[in-house]
Amino acid sequence: MDRMDKINTAGGGCATEEKKVLGSSAFRRGGGSSEKKEPPKGGTPELFRAFAEAGRKLAELHVDYEKLEAWPLEFVESPGKPLSYRVEDKMRLNKDKSSLKVNPSLTLAGIPPEALKYRLGNRSALEWVVDQYQVSEDKKTGARSDPNRPDDPEYVVRLVGQVVRVSLETVKIVEALPKDFST
C-alpha cells in the first residue's frame, strides 16, 4: 500500500484534506499500532506541525485551484478536423490514462501517471472530471447539461490541466509528510 492509499484509507476513503490530514488515525493515535491494546496517544508537536502545514498547503491549493496555471499537457490535433476545445459528448481517457480525448479534433497527451494517485473515493480526480464534465440530456425532462462555457471555450481543457496540477501537488505534499506515521 503506497502513501496515498494509506492517507485515503485513513480518511475513510474520502479525500477531503480535513479528514486526510487533521483526522488521520495515525495523528490521533500518535502512531500506535493497536487501538485495543494501547490507549490513544497525542501526536508529537513536530508531527502536529507537519500535518498542520500540509493541511494549510492543501487547503490553499484546493480552494484556489482555478487560479493555478494548468499543467502543460500536449495538445494533439486530429488532421483534417477543425480544432475545437468543446466537449461534444463525453471525454475519454486512453487505456493507460496518459492521454484524454476531449473531442474528435483534440486529444490532451502527457498526463503524468502520478496525477492518478490522488483519489476521490475509488477514482482519481481526473477520472471524476471526465465522468462529471460531459454533455447529457435528462430523458424525462429534456433538460440539457453542458459543461462548456459559451464565454470561455477553453474552460474544460484548462480545468483538466488544473486538475492534473492539483493532483500532482497534492501527491507531492502528502508524500512529504513524516515517514514514521502508520495508518
C-alpha positions, 0 to 999 in steps of 0.5 A: 500500500503506497502513501496515498492509499494509506492517507485515503484509507485513513480518511475513510476513503474520502479525500477531503484534506480535513479528514486526510490530514487533521483526522488521520488515525495515525495523528490521533493515535500518535502512531500506535499500532493497536487501538485495543491494546494501547490507549490513544496517544497525542501526536508529537508537536513536530508531527502536529506541525507537519500535518498542520502545514500540509493541511494549510498547503492543501487547503490553499491549493484546493480552494484556489485551484482555478487560479493555478496555471494548468499543467502543460499537457500536449495538445494533439490535433486530429488532421483534417478536423477543425480544432475545437476545445468543446466537449461534444459528448463525453471525454475519454481517457486512453487505456493507460490514462496518459492521454484524454480525448476531449473531442474528435479534433483534440486529444490532451497527451502527457498526463503524468501517471502520478496525477492518478494517485490522488483519489476521490473515493475509488477514482482519481480526480481526473477520472471524476472530471471526465465522468462529471464534465460531459454533455447529457440530456435528462430523458424525462425532462429534456433538460440539457447539461453542458459543461462548456462555457459559451464565454470561455471555450477553453474552460474544460481543457484548462480545468483538466490541466488544473486538475492534473496540477492539483493532483500532482501537488497534492501527491507531492505534499502528502508524500512529504509528510513524516515517514514514521506515521502508520495508518 
